Amino acid sequence: MEKINIGLFLDTFFPMIDGVINVVDNYAKRLKKFADVTVFVPKIKKGKVRYDDSQLPYKVVRCKCFKLFFIDYDMPVPSLDSKFKKAIQNANLDIIHIHSPFYIGKMAVKFAKENNIPCVGTFHSQFKKDFLRATKSKAITNMLLKKIMKVFNSCDECWAVNKEIGEVFKTYGYNKEPLVYNNGTDLDLVEDEKKSDDIVNKAYNINANENVFLFVGRINVLKNILFIIDALKIVKDKGKIFKMMFVGTGQDEDLLKKYVTEKGLKEDVIICGKVTDREMMRNIYHRAKLFLFPSLYDSSSLVQIEAASQKTPTIFLEGAVTAGTVTKDVNGFITENSVEKYADKIIEILNNDEYYKSVAENAYRDLYVSWDNVVEGAYKKYLELIDKKKVKN
């Protein structure tokens, strides 16, 4: 059977790192087993060095972009890049999958319609929260939501990373029932637990008997990172000894460091920065006793699945969309949206080892999903959509 040509479209990419970029990277790596894959993204410059796409096992085509100094992302301008438009045309795509609804995603949907190519869109983010934070205006936010939903509603089919984010997008104006395709992870459970933990202890100067808590992601107040510090201040004041690791970078790193110092937790918190070594990340997830993720922003974070892959359960907040796959006190922990309640839950878990072990095992059993299984299912759906389009023609 002749390989199909798949185009994945996203409005940001390496050297930046976030959850959606990791999703697209994992899709592309695995789809290469079945198809020819091209990832269409902007040229993003970090410092004076551009990312070397040759290290990736799939083809990457980049378009011109402008730097936006007031947010984390650059602005692609595909409509002004004739080489980029020509590359899309020459790719002879059989299906298009957009992972963002902005400049590149919008162009991809338009191209799909003009060329009668099936187009899938995935809902990754709670855009309304991003828009409100950036504009401070409900009117502008609603206008922007209408624009992006026009893009998603133009797709043949849209997927949500969990049922809850699908319901959120229906409130935004999506006029169909989205299919659910959960995210996955490329990590598998460590085999030599002591060796794995020793590596982290040595790298970050942690005592072997210390409890370790972990956050992985963009260092951004949208992720409720200061909430974590407030809760840990209570935990420390109640006599618990721990190390808290923050892995990631972001616009609020200096704010986090300052807040840690103000709360008297400088000796208890490790700001790790970016960790790109996946083996080290696997070790860090395994070393952590708890993954602290009080984010009300995320839709279905990869990091909670990565934590579950190492039998490290997560503490969420009630109302968190990203906790949609979690059953309280069965495969994860969920508390009221209160610093005090969050701190009390941490202490309760530390004081009840059987309770902890049961939830940790169930997190691995229920929430750990491999990318191989996710992408194989997506590929089969691509083939269905291509065949469906041919029948209509």
Secondary structure as GFF3:
##gff-version 3
##sequence-region A 1 393
A	DSSP	beta_strand	5	9	.	.	.	ID=ss1
A	DSSP	alpha_helix	19	31	.	.	.	ID=ss2
A	DSSP	beta_strand	36	42	.	.	.	ID=ss3
A	DSSP	beta_strand	45	46	.	.	.	ID=ss4
A	DSSP	beta_strand	49	50	.	.	.	ID=ss5
A	DSSP	three_ten_helix	53	55	.	.	.	ID=ss6
A	DSSP	beta_strand	59	63	.	.	.	ID=ss7
A	DSSP	beta_strand	65	67	.	.	.	ID=ss8
A	DSSP	beta_strand	74	76	.	.	.	ID=ss9
A	DSSP	three_ten_helix	78	80	.	.	.	ID=ss10
A	DSSP	alpha_helix	82	90	.	.	.	ID=ss11
A	DSSP	beta_strand	95	98	.	.	.	ID=ss12
A	DSSP	alpha_helix	103	114	.	.	.	ID=ss13
A	DSSP	beta_strand	119	123	.	.	.	ID=ss14
A	DSSP	alpha_helix	127	135	.	.	.	ID=ss15
A	DSSP	alpha_helix	138	153	.	.	.	ID=ss16
A	DSSP	beta_strand	157	160	.	.	.	ID=ss17
A	DSSP	alpha_helix	163	172	.	.	.	ID=ss18
A	DSSP	beta_strand	179	180	.	.	.	ID=ss19
A	DSSP	alpha_helix	193	204	.	.	.	ID=ss20
A	DSSP	beta_strand	211	216	.	.	.	ID=ss21
A	DSSP	three_ten_helix	221	223	.	.	.	ID=ss22
A	DSSP	alpha_helix	225	237	.	.	.	ID=ss23
A	DSSP	beta_strand	242	247	.	.	.	ID=ss24
A	DSSP	alpha_helix	253	262	.	.	.	ID=ss25
A	DSSP	beta_strand	269	273	.	.	.	ID=ss26
A	DSSP	alpha_helix	278	287	.	.	.	ID=ss27
A	DSSP	beta_strand	290	292	.	.	.	ID=ss28
A	DSSP	alpha_helix	302	308	.	.	.	ID=ss29
A	DSSP	beta_strand	314	317	.	.	.	ID=ss30
A	DSSP	three_ten_helix	321	323	.	.	.	ID=ss31
A	DSSP	beta_strand	333	335	.	.	.	ID=ss32
A	DSSP	alpha_helix	339	350	.	.	.	ID=ss33
A	DSSP	alpha_helix	353	367	.	.	.	ID=ss34
A	DSSP	alpha_helix	371	392	.	.	.	ID=ss35
###
